[in-house]
Amino acid sequence: MYKWGARSLRRMQGVNHLLTECATRALAKSRYDMTIPWMGGVRSAEEQKNIFDQGASKADGTNNLSYHQSGNALDVEPVGYNREQASNTFLPKARNQFAQLMFNEFSRMKARGEIPENVYLHWGGLWGASGWDPQHFELREL
């Protein structure tokens, strides 16, 4: 049973409590230890613009806002991950398993009435043909 480390807990400050609770419950059932990476929680407009300027986001922080800016997004990565391991089979396995746990826990929370009916979980691993943002989870409203 895994738990968030102190750094991840700091990085989750200000993130919607429903999303952090869902992620915490998913982590407790995960086969992989996970972490919140740098800039994986709440971001200011300036921080978001810097990430956009580096080509790591489609949201510029001003005209096109990121869900991170409102505290409704969270990035989660396996512990020990680095970009050189991106083609490694470990990375997609860990990300996909965690995403499945997130959806399972979200469904349980919703069934118990802990999450409003008009809120749903959106995963960046489903974006585009390649799922270009698989570490990203966000809460959206219908």
C-alpha positions, 0 to 999 in steps of 0.5 A: 500500500503506497502513500504520497511522500511529503513532496507530493503532498506539498505539490497537491496543495490547492488542488481540488480535494475530490481529485486529491482524494481520488488519487490518494485512494487509487495510490493505496491500491496501486502496484506502482509507487507514484509521485506528483512531478514538478508543476503537477499541481496548481500553476500560476498564469506565469508558470503555465506560460513557461510550460507552454513556451517549452512546448509541454502544454497546449494551454498558454495560461492567458487565452487558453487556461489550463485546468491546473490554474484552477486547481482542477488538474493533477499530474501523476508519474511513477516514482523514478520515472525520467524522460529517457525511460519513455519507451520503456514498457514499465512507464505505460504499464504504470500509467495505465494501471494508475488511470484505471484505478483513478476511474474505479475510485472516481466511480466508487466516490460518485456512487457514494454521493461524494462527487456531484453528478455533473462532475466527471474525470478526464484523463490526458491518456485519451487525448489524440491518437497517442494519448499525448498527456497520460500523466494528466487527470482533471475534473470537468463539469457537464 
